[in-house]
Amino acid sequence: MHLGIVAQRGNPRAVELAERIRGAVPEASVALDESTAIAVDEPDFGVSVDRMAACDLVVSIGGDGTFLFAARGAGTTPMMGINIGEVGFLNAVPPEEAVDAVRGVVSEIRGRGEPSVYELPRVVAENDEWSLSPALNEITVMGPQRGRASGVGLEIRVDGALYAGSRADGALVATPAGSTAYNLSEQGPLVHPGTDALVLTEMCARSPMPSLVLDSDSEVSVRVEEAERAVVVADGRRSEEVTPPTQVEIRRAAEPLRIAGPPLDFFAALGKLD
């Protein structure tokens, strides 16, 4: 049994909880991400988060940013999110229940080799030269900076049909889970995480179209023009710089993220947005 733990960087409470969880599952071989290992003064236990896919369970302790960071390397390994942030759309477990929740999932894995999970879709972006690793929240195609006299020329097609075309700061394609993040800040709609859909939202377009909720199997093509350079970003962390004119294809990833433990309480998290 291999357990991966990723604690929010610079958060002593998250680090203390990581140590408690590690001590509560002596039957598991525990790997800490590099910053957590340094924080507990055991750098030899540290591994790159990109190697967490080799674990049987990955536990993220912090807010949604920490969860997205851990998810980057989890692959198809089940994840559990422990919320010590403010909103925590992706973290279902409160800190006071964390040890028991992890023990329960570890027991499931030891008993039948696999925990009960539910799945969240991810999205990927690619063109003929590169492909970004899957994003849990959104893929964004945008100019190098935002604001007046900035932006890029965009032509956006859905399954080959023209949807929008104008100069804009950018465009994003979000999952239902990601609808509460960057998409929401760009006036896109909230989408319940149980909905089988994607969301397409323009960012400060000169001639904007409304946000569009798409079938989850739709493919979005974003042609970028009228700029010296642009950037494609996955979950605000991983990026690829592109030189216009170029085209970026965005679609649902083949493999979803798998979540172990209690289900997310979407409406409770919504109540924390005010």
C-alpha positions in Angstrom: 0.0 0.0 0.0 1.6 3.3 -1.1 0.2 6.6 0.1 1.1 10.0 -1.3 0.6 13.2 0.7 0.8 16.8 -0.6 0.4 19.5 2.0 -0.1 23.2 1.2 3.2 24.9 1.0 4.0 27.3 3.8 1.0 26.2 5.9 2.1 24.7 9.3 -1.5 23.4 9.9 -1.4 21.4 6.7 2.1 20.1 7.5 1.0 19.0 11.0 -2.0 17.2 9.6 0.2 15.5 7.1 2.4 14.1 9.9 -0.7 12.9 11.8 -2.0 11.1 8.8 1.3 9.5 8.1 1.5 8.3 11.7 -2.0 6.9 11.6 -1.4 4.5 8.7 1.8 2.6 9.7 0.9 -0.2 7.3 1.3 2.2 4.3 4.5 3.2 2.6 4.2 7.0 2.6 5.7 9.4 0.0 5.6 13.2 0.6 5.9 15.8 -2.1 9.2 17.6 -2.0 8.1 20.8 -0.1 6.2 18.8 2.5 9.2 16.5 3.1 11.4 19.5 3.7 8.8 21.0 6.0 8.9 17.9 8.3 12.7 17.8 8.1 12.7 14.5 6.2 13.8 15.5 2.7 14.7 11.8 1.8 10.9 11.1 1.8 10.3 13.7 -0.8 9.3 12.9 -4.4 8.2 15.1 -7.3 4.5 15.5 -7.4 4.7 14.1 -11.0 5.6 10.7 -9.5 2.4 10.5 -7.3 0.7 8.4 -10.0 2.7 5.4 -8.6 0.8 5.6 -5.3 -2.5 3.8 -4.5 -4.0 7.0 -3.0 -3.0 10.6 -3.0 -4.1 12.9 -0.2 -4.1 16.7 -0.8 -4.2 18.9 2.3 -5.0 22.6 1.7 -7.3 24.5 -0.6 -8.2 24.0 -4.3 -4.8 25.2 -5.5 -3.1 22.5 -3.5 -5.5 19.9 -4.9 -4.9 21.0 -8.5 -1.1 20.9 -7.9 -1.4 17.3 -6.5 -3.8 16.3 -9.3 -1.2 17.3 -11.9 0.8 14.2 -11.0 -2.0 11.8 -9.8 -2.9 10.4 -13.2 -5.6 7.7 -12.6 -4.6 7.3 -8.9 -7.6 8.1 -6.6 -7.3 11.4 -4.7 -8.8 12.7 -1.5 -8.9 16.4 -0.7 -8.8 17.7 2.9 -10.0 21.2 3.1 -8.2 23.8 5.2 -8.8 26.6 2.7 -11.7 29.0 2.5 -14.0 27.5 -0.2 -12.7 24.1 -1.1 -14.9 23.1 -4.1 -12.5 20.1 -4.7 -11.9 19.1 -1.0 -14.7 17.2 0.7 -13.1 16.2 3.9 -12.9 18.6 6.9 -9.6 18.4 8.9 -11.2 17.0 12.0 -12.3 14.0 10.0 -9.2 13.6 7.9 -7.4 10.8 9.8 -10.5 8.6 10.0 -11.3 9.3 6.3 -7.8 8.3 5.1 -7.9 5.2 7.3 -11.2 4.2 5.8 -10.0 4.4 2.2 -6.7 2.7 3.1 -8.7 -0.2 4.6 -10.8 -0.4 1.4 -7.7 -0.6 -0.8 -6.1 -3.2 1.4 -9.3 -5.2 1.5 -10.2 -5.3 -2.2 -7.4 -3.5 -4.0 -9.5 -0.5 -5.0 -11.5 2.2 -3.1 -15.0 3.4 -4.1 -14.6 6.5 -6.3 -16.5 9.0 -8.3 -15.1 10.7 -11.3 -14.5 14.3 -12.5 -13.8 15.0 -16.1 -10.6 16.7 -17.3 -9.8 18.6 -20.5 -6.8 18.6 -22.7 -5.3 21.1 -25.3 -3.1 20.2 -28.2 -2.0 21.1 -31.7 0.3 19.5 -34.2 3.5 20.2 -32.1 2.6 19.7 -28.5 0.0 18.6 -25.9 -0.6 19.8 -22.4 -1.3 17.3 -19.6 -5.0 17.2 -18.6 -6.6 20.0 -16.6 -9.2 19.5 -14.0 -10.6 23.1 -14.0 -10.0 24.7 -17.4 -7.9 25.3 -20.5 -7.3 29.0 -21.3 -6.1 30.4 -24.6 -5.1 34.0 -24.2 -2.7 36.8 -25.1 0.5 37.5 -23.1 -1.2 40.1 -21.0 -4.7 41.4 -20.4 -6.2 44.9 -20.7 -7.0 47.7 -23.1 -5.1 47.5 -26.4 -3.9 44.0 -25.6 -5.5 40.6 -26.4 -5.5 38.5 -29.5 -7.7 37.8 -32.5 -9.8 34.6 -31.9 -11.9 32.4 -34.1 -13.8 29.8 -32.1 -15.4 26.7 -33.6 -17.4 24.0 -31.9 -17.3 20.7 -33.7 -16.3 22.6 -36.8 -19.1 25.2 -36.7 -18.2 28.8 -36.2 -19.4 30.1 -32.8 -17.5 33.3 -32.2 -14.8 35.5 -33.7 -13.5 38.8 -32.4 -10.5 40.4 -30.6 -10.5 39.3 -26.9 -8.3 38.8 -23.9 -8.8 35.1 -24.5 -11.2 32.2 -24.3 -11.5 29.3 -21.9 -13.1 25.8 -21.9 -14.0 24.7 -18.4 -15.2 21.4 -16.8 -18.3 21.5 -14.5 -15.8 21.5 -11.5 -13.9 24.3 -13.1 -17.1 26.4 -13.7 -16.7 27.8 -10.2 -13.1 29.0 -10.8 -11.8 31.2 -13.7 -15.0 30.7 -15.7 -17.1 32.2 -12.9 -14.7 35.2 -12.7 -15.3 35.8 -16.4 -19.1 35.8 -15.9 -19.5 32.3 -17.1 -22.3 30.1 -15.6 -22.1 27.7 -12.7 -22.5 24.1 -13.7 -23.3 21.4 -11.2 -20.4 18.8 -11.1 -22.8 16.0 -11.9 -23.6 17.5 -15.3 -22.0 15.9 -18.3 -20.9 19.1 -20.1 -18.2 21.6 -20.8 -18.4 25.4 -20.7 -17.0 27.8 -23.3 -16.5 31.4 -22.2 -14.9 34.3 -24.0 -12.8 36.7 -22.0 -13.5 40.4 -22.5 -14.3 40.0 -26.1 -14.8 43.1 -28.3 -18.0 41.5 -29.8 -18.8 38.8 -27.2 -21.1 35.9 -27.5 -22.7 34.5 -24.4 -21.1 31.6 -22.6 -22.0 28.2 -24.1 -22.7 25.0 -22.3 -21.6 22.1 -24.6 -22.0 18.4 -24.7 -19.0 16.8 -23.0 -17.9 15.1 -26.2 -17.7 18.4 -28.2 -14.4 19.6 -29.6 -13.5 23.3 -29.4 -11.0 24.7 -31.9 -9.5 28.1 -31.1 -7.6 29.8 -33.9 -5.3 32.6 -32.6 -4.4 35.5 -34.9 -3.4 39.2 -34.7 -0.8 38.9 -32.0 3.0 38.3 -31.8 2.5 35.5 -29.3 -0.1 33.8 -27.1 -0.2 31.3 -24.3 -2.3 28.1 -23.6 -2.7 27.4 -19.9 -3.9 24.4 -18.0 -5.4 25.0 -14.5 -3.4 28.3 -14.2 -0.1 26.3 -13.8 1.1 24.5 -16.9 1.5 26.5 -20.1 2.6 26.4 -23.7 3.6 29.6 -25.5 2.4 29.7 -29.2 3.2 31.9 -32.1 0.1 33.1 -34.1 -1.4 32.3 -36.4 -2.0 28.9 -34.9 -4.9 26.6 -33.9 -5.5 24.9 -30.5 -7.8 21.9 -30.1 -9.5 21.4 -26.8 -11.5 18.4 -25.8 -12.4 16.2 -22.9 -9.5 14.0 -21.7 -9.7 10.3 -22.1 -9.1 9.7 -18.4 -11.1 11.5 -15.6 -9.8 12.3 -12.2 -10.9 9.7 -9.6 -12.0 10.9 -6.2 -12.0 8.7 -3.1 -13.9 9.4 0.2 -17.0 11.3 0.8 -18.7 13.2 -2.1 -18.2 16.9 -2.7 -20.9 19.1 -1.2 -21.3 21.6 -4.1 -24.0 23.7 -2.5 -22.2 24.0 0.8 -19.1 25.3 -1.1 -21.3 27.8 -3.0 -22.4 29.2 0.3 -18.8 30.2 1.0 -18.4 32.4 -2.1 -20.1 35.5 -0.6 
